[in-house]
Amino acid sequence: MNPRERNLLILVGGLAALLVVGFGLRYVITKPLQQLDKQIDGLRAELTSIATERRNYFADEDRVKAFAQRTFSDDLNKASAKSGEILTRLILQSGLHEEDFTRLPAGPRKLRNAGEIGWNVQGDGPLMPVVNLLFLLQESPYLRRVDGVTISPAETAGKVRVKFRYLTLVLVPAPEVEWKEPMPKFTLDSPERRILDSIVARDILRPYIQRPPAPPVKVTPGRPGGSSVAAKPLPGPESLKIVSLSEWDGFPEVHVRDTVNERTLRYRIGDEMAGGVIVMVDYRALPMRGNEGIKSFSRVILKIGSEYWAIERGRTLADKYLMTPDQLPENISGL
């Protein structure tokens, strides 16, 4: 090996050694920095979690304080007495009588950080005041729950029996708050109360009353097959409406609805109707009488004397009109 090659080899070896030392120093220096970065990221995540928990804690604390302000008291006995007083006040405010209601204590039932107390209530009264009572209980601003509501007919006519449980919570331990008499959001004069009027108007709890028997029926002769007509006053032509002009077994029929006596009369060709005799059921498409822009596809034709009159389907007998020669069917001349 000549001196030139030896010097080149020494130079290459020195550069390689320098690179190895450089990578080693880099590893030694950067590894602790990477560990510090990981620790910093972990601490930041913990701080974020702590800050979130802190915000949730204060939000939950404010929520619990808001609930505590709506409780009757932080003492079980006082809360029971206060809730009973409010319940009696609502019964009287609804228009019911206090002596018609029984109130039995319910509880206390121990829960986590709270105690549940309340009343089992049962009483009789007219439906309207009972609906008032349930509305006031539901809209009461106090922390309460109305459970197990049942309404059934009472033993006294005109009254219903209502049963329910009126429950509330007593927080243990209770946060320090300033108790104030909460104001109700709605009253019996509020429009929201009027939504329940349909319950009273429909009288859904009235006992079933059987429908009275139908009036006697007599058979009116003089038309094919006869027709059953109730013994009621005869209606005027304006209350007799043609509702159907259909064919049965190849024979056209005229169905007339009596809107006064709520019955349907059946006529065929040759029967007397509206002061004339039925001669034809016409199924031609013609302009509607009085509204020529609309087509009428059926009408009954009557012969009164030597004239022909027509009544459109859907019109009353009072709407009959005299047909002009150009309106008559071609085959009506022989009838």
Secondary structure, DSSP 8 states (H G I E B T S, - for coil): --HHHHHHHHHHHHHHHHHHHHHHHHHHHHHHHHHHHHHHHHHHHHHHHHHHHHHHHHHHHHHHHHHHHTSS-SSHHHHHHHHHHHHHHHHHHTT--GGGEEEEEEEEEEETTEEEEEEEEEEEE-HHHHHHHHHHHHT-SSS-EEEEEEEEE-SSTT-EEEEEEEEEEEESS-----------S--TTSHHHHTTHHHHHHTTTS----------EEEE-SSTT-EEEESS----GGGEEEEEEEEETTEEEEEEEETTTTEEEEEETT-EETTEEEEEEE---EEETTEEEEEE--EEEEEETTEEEEEETTSBGGG-EE--GGGS-GGGTT-
